[in-house]
């Protein structure tokens, strides 16, 4: 497993799973522009590669204080090798939180996407509630979080 800083090239060549395509299409141009501008918003974004294929791109965006929001897109290669990258990501979360001084890391998942919620829960995120009509198409989303205390 190789972990790299996310680049414009990674974003241009990344192919997400089918269920993430709509969201990806809306985010892709904005991500490329932020990377080209060397925006601090993308400073903590990474790509996980296995055998030369990107399997997941992910990052965290600073909100305020010690509060951050996480995001991730998984490729078909990631689905074929889930245990490999899931263990890597799970192990990286405490290090990431310590490195950046994060007290609370939040994730949102489309309520109809049970795989995404299970992935977040496996990583240690706890379900907190539902964000009604939160998505771009009016979909409901689950909100999950992990705190420094949860890691103990």
N, C-alpha and C positions, 0 to 999 in steps of 0.2 A: 504494500500500500504506500503510495506516494501522496503527500499533502503539499499543495502549492498555493501561493497567493492567486486569487482569481484575476484573470486578465480578460481583455476584450476578445481575444482569440477563443478563450474557453467559452465565453458567452455566445459568440457567433456560431460555434460548432456544437454546442450542447443540444441534445435531443432529449427532452423530458419524456416521462411516461405519458401515455395517451390521456390519462385522467388529469394531467397537469397542463396540457397544451394550451387551453384558453388563458389560464393565468400567466403562463410563460410568455405567450405572445404579447400580452399587455405589458409585461415587465421587461422584456428583453431589450428594447430600444433604450429605455430609461437607464437600465443597468450599464449598457455600453457607454452611454453618454457620461454617466457618473464616473466610470472607470477612466474614460478619456480625459476627464477634467481632474483626475486624481483626487476625487472627492473623499473627505474623511468618512462619509456615509458607507463607502465600500471598503474602507481600510481593513476591516476585520472579516473579510470574505475569503473563503477557501474553496479549492476544488480537490476532491479526493479521487485519485486515479488508481486503477488496478489493471495491470498488463497493458498500459498505454491508453486505456479507455476511461473517460470521466464517469464516475459512478454516482457522485452526488456533488452539488455545489451548495454551499451554505454560508451563512454569516449571521452577524448580529448588528443591530442598529441601535445606537445610543438614543435614549429618550430624554431622561433627566436623572439627576442624582446618580444612584447606582442601579438604575433600572434600564434594562435593555430588552429589545424584541428580537427574537430569532426568526430565521427563514431558511427554507431548504427546498431544493428541487432534486428529484431522484431520476436517474436515467434507467433505461431498460437493462443496462449492464449492472446497475445497482440491484435490481430485482433478482438477477441471476446469481448474485453473490452477496445476499443480504447479511449473512452473519459476519462476514469479513469487515465490511464498513460499519455495521452497527456497533460492533465491539470497539472499533477505533473511535467513533464519534462519542460513544458513551464514556470512554476513558478520557477523552479530550475535554469534556464539559467542565469538570472540576478545575482542570488546569487553566482553561480559558477564563473561567469565572475569577480565579485567583489572579491571573495575569492582568486582567482589566479592572479588578476591584468590583465585580458585579455581585450585588446582593440578591437581585431578582432577575430571572431571565424568563420571558414570556413567549409563548407560541400560540398561534391561532390556526385552526384547521377547519376546512369546510365540513360542516356537520354531516354531509352525506359521504364523506371520505373516511370510512372506518379504518383503512390501512394507515393513513396519516396520523390519526389519533392514537392508534395502537403503537406506532413507531415512537411518538412523543412520550407516551406513557412508559414504554420500555426504557427510554432514555432517562426516566426519572421525573418527568413532568407530571403534575397533578391537575386533574380537571377542576376548574373553578366555576364554570358557568357557560352560558350561551349568549352570544352576541346576535340579537335578532336583526335580520335584514342587513347584515354587515358586509356581505360580498357585493361585488360589482353588479351582479345580476339579481341582487336582493336575497341571496341565500343566507341562511343562518350559519354561524361559525361557532365552534367550541373554543374557549380560551383556557389554556393550560399554563402552568408556571412551575419553575423550580427555583428554590432559594438556597442560599448558602447553608442554612440550617438543615434543609432536606438532604444535603450531601453527607451529613455526619452519621 
